[in-house]
Amino acid sequence: MSESYSSQAKSTAAKASQVNVLLCPLCGEANGCSYAAGLPHSECWCNHAEFPEGVFDRIPAEQRRKSCICQRCLESYTDQAEHKQEPHS
């Protein structure tokens, strides 16, 4: 393994280990995740939300499945997706 590759892999691993589960990986603001805050998952806002296909693709690969996106980022993505589907007149 080259020294450059090894250094890059260590840097990526360090970033992934520094993920704050209470922050949205997209905007860096509080994600409102009840489960990450130590409450039952059933109390989280996401239990009543719909997550459209592709929304999680916006999260950098090294941060996926490590912290939740926030409701504001979900709504923003959903609004953008709906505008793309609306026919133009």
Rosetta blueprint (number, residue, H / E / L):
1 M L
2 S L
3 E H
4 S H
5 Y H
6 S H
7 S H
8 Q H
9 A H
10 K H
11 S H
12 T H
13 A H
14 A H
15 K H
16 A H
17 S H
18 Q L
19 V L
20 N L
21 V L
22 L L
23 L E
24 C L
25 P L
26 L L
27 C L
28 G L
29 E L
30 A E
31 N L
32 G L
33 C L
34 S L
35 Y L
36 A L
37 A L
38 G L
39 L L
40 P L
41 H H
42 S H
43 E H
44 C L
45 W H
46 C H
47 N H
48 H H
49 A L
50 E L
51 F L
52 P L
53 E L
54 G L
55 V H
56 F H
57 D H
58 R H
59 I L
60 P L
61 A H
62 E H
63 Q H
64 R L
65 R L
66 K L
67 S L
68 C L
69 I L
70 C L
71 Q H
72 R H
73 C H
74 L H
75 E H
76 S H
77 Y H
78 T H
79 D H
80 Q H
81 A H
82 E H
83 H H
84 K H
85 Q H
86 E L
87 P L
88 H L
89 S L
